[in-house]
Amino acid sequence: MSIRERIERNEELTLIKEACFSKDSRGREVEEELDSYRTCFMHDRDRIIHSKSFRRLKHKTQVYIKTTGDHYRTRLTHTLEVSQIARTIARGIAVNEDLVEAITLGHDLGHVAFAHNGEEVLNERLPGGFRHNEQSVRVLKKLEKDGKGLNITFEVLDGVLHHSGLKSGETSSTIEGQIARFADKIAYVNHDIDDSIRAGLLNVTDLPKEHIEVLGYTHSKRIDTLVRMLVDETNRNISKGEFTVALPEDIFHALYGLRSFLFKNIYNGEHLKEERDKAKFLLGQLYDYYLKKIEEMPELYQKIAEEEGKERAVADYIAGMTDDYAIILFNQIFVPKIVIY
């Protein structure tokens, strides 16, 4: 028996029957020989962590653009917090932690620089629109490894696709994917409150009392409440034969109440409007420039332009940029330089 087979056997002994078992994966688009040490989901996790797209997350904005402080979240630290929360939930429900980890580590690979401001720019320009969850799948399937993709399993791709921006009633085909969706929201609602307080844009007393009284007055207490309630409610659902990850109604209402508060006061608030507008202007100028200068993009994106159209290629190129890289390119292209001494 290989080490992988032993791990798969342990899954059968320790996970609930509703879990997604590694040996039962629907597999990859391109069939591969099974690893003797790692399950398919462990292998996916490792491929994602070692990818260039994952490393670039450290220089992509979560909410606050170009801060001088070291303690504000980036897209990378957000991803790690989501993964930690999701793994805790997965253990509490006794489902596949390796699958949850792979989904959460890959869920934001398609996010644009400068937070959701970048996504708005591409959504306005790309025919058919732009959604970061779909772009994350595209990164995993096509853009990584110079256009070869990472050949990730169906279940991980499904979880990444369904972590955000879904139509009503649409959900992941696995419990693990549903967990990733909730963990994402639990993480960003709470850490964005924490960062906003650190930035002096919010005080604890500004938070809606009716929601804080339900979830808790501190960052750690709110996360603890949400994780515990999610685990308990989901376990109750499963015991009744319901394949649904969920929060109790009052807890769900409080979480989404805080989320709405953040959208009104922080994400779309006046405090950050000037910097949001600058970021959108910068990325919009880059998009329009490369739409006319396809030959100046890397070879991979020139090939995509030939195969799928120049708008798709430029969107892929822009979406992969970090904040710093986008600023460097903007300065190189649009800022005058001294050429006569």
C-alpha positions in Angstrom: 0.0 0.0 0.0 1.4 3.4 -1.0 1.4 6.4 1.3 -1.3 8.0 -0.9 -3.5 4.9 -0.5 -3.0 4.9 3.2 -4.2 8.5 3.3 -7.2 7.7 1.2 -7.9 4.8 3.6 -7.7 7.2 6.5 -10.3 9.5 4.8 -12.7 6.6 4.6 -12.3 6.0 8.3 -12.5 9.6 9.5 -14.6 11.6 7.2 -18.4 11.6 7.0 -20.0 9.9 4.0 -21.1 13.2 2.5 -17.5 14.4 2.2 -15.6 14.4 -1.1 -13.2 11.5 -0.9 -9.9 11.9 -2.8 -10.1 8.5 -4.5 -13.6 9.4 -5.9 -12.5 12.7 -7.5 -13.8 13.3 -11.0 -10.2 13.8 -12.0 -8.4 16.2 -14.3 -8.9 17.3 -17.9 -5.6 15.6 -18.8 -5.3 12.3 -17.0 -2.1 11.8 -15.0 -0.4 9.0 -13.2 -1.4 9.1 -9.5 1.2 10.3 -7.0 2.5 7.6 -4.6 2.7 10.1 -1.7 -0.1 12.7 -2.2 -3.8 12.5 -2.9 -5.0 14.4 -5.9 -6.2 17.3 -3.7 -2.9 17.5 -1.9 -1.2 17.6 -5.2 -3.5 20.5 -6.3 -2.7 22.4 -3.2 1.0 22.1 -3.8 0.7 23.2 -7.4 -1.2 26.3 -6.4 1.2 27.3 -3.7 4.2 27.0 -6.0 2.5 28.9 -8.8 3.6 32.4 -9.9 0.0 33.6 -9.6 0.0 32.7 -5.9 3.2 34.5 -5.2 1.9 37.7 -6.9 -1.0 37.9 -4.4 1.4 39.4 -1.8 1.5 42.6 -3.9 -2.2 42.8 -4.7 -4.4 45.1 -2.6 -7.1 43.6 -0.4 -8.8 47.0 0.5 -6.2 49.6 1.3 -4.1 50.8 -1.6 -0.4 51.6 -1.1 -0.3 51.7 2.7 2.9 52.4 4.5 1.9 50.1 7.4 3.1 46.5 7.5 0.0 45.1 9.2 -2.7 45.7 6.6 -4.0 42.7 4.8 -3.0 42.0 1.2 -4.7 39.6 -1.1 -2.1 36.9 0.0 -2.8 37.3 3.7 -6.5 37.3 3.0 -6.1 34.0 1.2 -4.2 32.5 4.2 -6.8 33.7 6.6 -9.6 32.2 4.5 -7.7 28.9 4.3 -7.2 28.7 8.1 -10.9 29.4 8.8 -12.0 26.9 6.1 -9.8 24.1 7.4 -11.1 24.6 11.0 -14.7 24.3 9.7 -13.8 21.3 7.6 -12.4 19.5 10.6 -15.5 20.3 12.6 -17.8 18.8 10.0 -15.3 16.0 9.2 -15.0 16.6 5.5 -11.9 16.7 3.2 -9.5 19.3 4.6 -7.1 18.9 1.7 -9.8 19.8 -0.8 -10.9 22.8 1.2 -7.3 24.0 1.5 -6.7 23.7 -2.2 -9.9 25.6 -3.1 -9.2 28.4 -0.7 -5.6 28.9 -1.6 -6.6 29.2 -5.3 -9.9 31.1 -4.9 -8.5 34.6 -5.5 -5.7 34.0 -8.1 -7.8 35.8 -10.7 -8.2 39.0 -8.6 -7.1 42.2 -10.3 -4.7 44.7 -8.8 -6.1 47.5 -6.5 -8.9 45.3 -5.1 -12.4 45.3 -6.6 -11.6 48.6 -8.3 -9.6 46.7 -10.9 -12.3 44.2 -11.3 -14.8 47.0 -12.1 -12.5 48.4 -14.8 -12.2 45.0 -16.6 -15.9 44.3 -16.1 -16.8 47.5 -17.9 -14.4 46.9 -20.8 -14.3 43.1 -21.5 -17.2 42.0 -23.7 -19.3 39.7 -21.5 -17.9 41.2 -18.4 -15.2 40.1 -15.9 -15.6 38.2 -12.7 -12.7 37.3 -10.5 -13.9 33.8 -9.6 -14.1 32.9 -13.3 -10.7 34.4 -13.9 -9.3 32.3 -11.0 -10.5 29.2 -12.8 -8.9 30.5 -16.1 -5.6 31.1 -14.3 -5.6 27.5 -13.0 -6.8 25.9 -16.3 -5.0 28.0 -18.9 -2.8 30.9 -17.9 -0.4 29.4 -15.4 2.8 27.7 -16.6 3.0 29.8 -19.7 -0.4 28.8 -21.0 -0.3 25.1 -20.1 -2.3 25.6 -16.9 -2.0 23.5 -13.7 -4.3 20.6 -14.7 -6.3 20.9 -11.5 -9.0 18.5 -10.4 -12.7 19.1 -11.2 -13.6 19.5 -7.5 -11.1 22.3 -6.8 -12.1 24.2 -10.0 -15.7 23.8 -9.0 -15.1 25.2 -5.5 -13.0 28.1 -6.9 -15.7 29.0 -9.4 -18.5 28.9 -6.8 -16.8 30.9 -4.0 -18.3 34.2 -5.2 -20.7 36.0 -7.5 -23.2 33.2 -7.9 -26.7 33.4 -9.3 -29.4 32.7 -6.7 -29.6 29.0 -5.8 -26.3 28.2 -7.5 -23.7 26.5 -5.3 -20.7 24.2 -5.3 -21.2 20.5 -5.9 -19.2 19.7 -2.8 -19.6 20.5 0.9 -16.0 21.6 0.8 -16.7 24.1 -1.9 -19.6 25.5 0.1 -17.3 25.9 3.1 -14.9 27.9 1.1 -17.6 30.3 0.1 -18.6 31.0 3.7 -15.0 31.1 4.9 -14.2 33.8 2.4 -16.9 36.1 3.7 -16.2 35.3 7.4 -12.5 36.3 6.8 -12.9 39.5 4.8 -15.8 41.0 6.7 -13.9 40.6 9.9 -10.4 41.5 8.8 -11.6 44.5 6.8 -13.2 45.8 10.0 -9.9 45.3 11.7 -7.9 47.1 9.0 -10.5 49.9 8.9 -10.2 50.5 12.6 -6.4 50.4 12.3 -6.6 53.0 9.5 -8.7 55.3 11.8 -11.6 55.1 9.4 -13.8 53.2 11.9 -14.2 53.0 15.6 -15.6 50.0 17.3 -18.5 52.2 18.4 -19.4 52.8 14.7 -20.2 49.1 14.1 -23.9 48.3 14.0 -24.8 47.4 17.6 -27.5 44.9 16.6 -25.0 42.8 14.7 -22.1 43.1 17.1 -24.3 42.0 20.0 -25.0 38.8 18.1 -21.5 38.0 16.8 -19.2 39.6 19.4 -17.4 42.8 20.2 -13.9 41.7 19.2 -12.3 40.4 16.0 -11.5 36.9 17.5 -14.9 36.6 19.2 -16.8 37.3 15.9 -14.8 34.7 14.0 -15.2 32.2 16.8 -18.9 32.7 16.8 -19.3 32.4 13.1 -17.1 29.3 12.8 -18.8 27.5 15.7 -22.3 28.3 14.5 -21.5 27.3 10.9 -20.1 24.0 12.1 -23.1 23.3 14.4 -25.8 24.3 11.9 -24.2 22.4 9.0 -23.9 19.2 11.2 -27.6 19.6 12.1 -28.4 19.9 8.4 -26.4 16.8 7.5 -28.0 14.8 10.3 -31.3 15.6 8.7 -30.1 14.5 5.2 -29.6 18.1 3.9 -26.5 18.6 1.9 -26.2 22.3 2.9 -23.5 24.4 4.6 -25.3 27.1 6.5 -25.5 29.5 9.4 -28.5 29.9 11.7 -30.7 32.7 10.4 -29.8 35.3 13.1 -26.1 34.7 12.7 -26.4 34.9 8.9 -28.3 38.1 9.1 -25.6 39.6 11.4 -22.8 38.6 9.1 -24.4 40.1 6.0 -25.4 43.1 8.0 -21.8 43.8 8.8 -21.0 43.2 5.1 -23.5 45.7 4.0 -22.2 48.2 6.5 -18.7 47.8 5.0 -19.9 48.3 1.5 -21.6 51.5 2.4 -19.0 53.0 4.7 -15.7 51.5 3.5 -15.7 49.8 0.1 -17.9 52.4 -1.6 -17.4 55.1 1.1 -16.1 58.6 0.6 -12.9 58.0 2.6 -11.3 55.9 -0.2 -13.0 57.4 -3.3 -10.1 59.5 -4.5 -7.6 56.6 -4.4 -10.2 54.2 -5.9 -10.7 56.6 -8.8 -6.9 56.9 -9.3 -6.6 53.2 -9.4 -9.4 52.8 -11.9 -8.0 55.5 -14.1 -4.5 53.9 -14.1 -5.8 50.4 -15.0 -8.2 51.8 -17.6 -5.4 53.6 -19.3 -3.3 50.5 -19.4 -6.2 48.5 -20.8 -6.8 51.0 -23.6 -3.1 51.3 -24.4 -2.5 47.5 -24.8 -5.6 47.1 -26.8 -3.8 49.2 -29.4 -0.4 47.7 -28.7 -0.9 43.9 -28.6 2.6 43.4 -29.8 4.0 45.0 -26.6 2.5 42.3 -24.4 4.3 39.1 -23.5 4.1 36.3 -26.1 1.5 34.3 -24.1 -1.0 37.1 -24.3 -0.2 37.8 -28.0 -1.1 34.2 -28.7 -4.4 34.6 -26.7 -5.2 37.6 -28.7 -4.9 35.6 -31.9 -7.0 32.7 -30.5 -9.6 34.4 -28.4 -9.5 38.1 -29.3 -7.5 41.1 -28.1 -10.0 42.1 -25.4 -9.6 38.8 -23.7 -5.8 38.9 -24.0 -5.5 42.4 -22.5 -7.9 41.5 -19.7 -5.8 38.4 -18.9 -2.6 40.5 -18.9 -4.1 43.3 -16.7 -5.7 40.8 -14.3 -2.3 39.2 -13.6 -0.6 42.4 -12.7 0.3 43.4 -9.1 -0.3 46.9 -7.9 3.4 47.8 -8.2 3.8 46.3 -11.6 0.8 48.2 -12.9 2.2 51.5 -11.5 5.6 50.8 -13.0 4.1 50.2 -16.5 1.9 53.2 -16.2 4.9 55.4 -15.4 7.0 53.9 -18.2 4.2 54.5 -20.8 2.5 57.7 -19.8 4.9 59.8 -17.6 7.3 62.0 -19.6 11.0 61.4 -19.2 14.1 63.5 -19.6 15.5 62.7 -23.0 17.6 65.8 -23.6 20.3 66.9 -21.2 
